[in-house]
Amino acid sequence: MRLTEFSELVARQFGAVRASSMLIDHVLTSMGGRTAAQAIEDGVDPREVWRALCADFDVPRDQW
């Protein structure tokens, strides 16, 4: 998944304002205690970060 697709998915699922906040504020335990933004900066595949966000926020699995 490309970063642009990731950004679009997050904004569409959570809303633009909430999405930008959660990327830098919400700590993903499945990503070693990093935020989504930190995980992506560290080279984690955006698809894996997307899945971690979906799991943390109870997004229906068919939307992952």
C-alpha positions as CSV (number, residue, x, y, z in Angstrom):
1,M,0.0,0.0,0.0
2,R,1.3,3.4,-0.9
3,L,1.3,6.2,1.7
4,T,-1.2,8.3,-0.3
5,E,-3.7,5.4,-0.2
6,F,-3.1,4.9,3.5
7,S,-3.7,8.6,4.1
8,E,-6.9,8.5,2.1
9,L,-8.2,5.4,4.0
10,V,-7.5,6.9,7.4
11,A,-9.2,10.2,6.5
12,R,-12.2,8.4,5.0
13,Q,-12.7,6.1,7.9
14,F,-12.0,8.5,10.8
15,G,-12.6,11.9,9.3
16,A,-9.8,14.4,8.3
17,V,-9.4,16.2,11.6
18,R,-9.6,13.0,13.8
19,A,-7.3,11.2,11.4
20,S,-4.5,13.7,11.6
21,S,-4.7,13.8,15.4
22,M,-4.8,10.0,15.8
23,L,-1.7,9.5,13.6
24,I,0.4,11.5,16.0
25,D,-1.4,10.9,19.3
26,H,-2.6,7.3,19.5
27,V,0.0,4.8,20.6
28,L,-0.2,1.4,18.8
29,T,0.9,-1.3,21.2
30,S,1.1,-3.7,18.3
31,M,3.7,-1.4,16.7
32,G,6.0,-1.4,19.7
33,G,4.4,1.6,21.5
34,R,4.9,3.9,18.5
35,T,2.3,6.1,17.0
36,A,1.2,5.5,13.4
37,A,3.3,8.4,12.2
38,Q,6.3,7.1,14.0
39,A,5.8,3.5,12.7
40,I,5.6,4.8,9.1
41,E,8.7,7.0,9.6
42,D,10.5,3.9,10.9
43,G,9.7,2.1,7.6
44,V,6.7,-0.1,8.7
45,D,4.5,-0.9,5.7
46,P,1.5,1.5,5.7
47,R,-0.8,-1.6,5.3
48,E,0.4,-3.0,8.6
49,V,-0.2,0.4,10.3
50,W,-3.7,0.6,8.8
51,R,-4.5,-2.8,10.1
52,A,-3.2,-1.9,13.6
53,L,-5.4,1.3,13.6
54,C,-8.4,-0.7,12.5
55,A,-7.9,-3.3,15.2
56,D,-7.5,-0.6,17.9
57,F,-10.6,1.3,16.8
58,D,-12.8,-1.7,16.1
59,V,-13.2,-1.1,12.4
60,P,-15.1,-4.0,10.9
61,R,-12.6,-6.5,9.5
62,D,-14.1,-6.4,6.0
63,Q,-12.9,-2.7,5.8
64,W,-9.3,-3.5,6.5
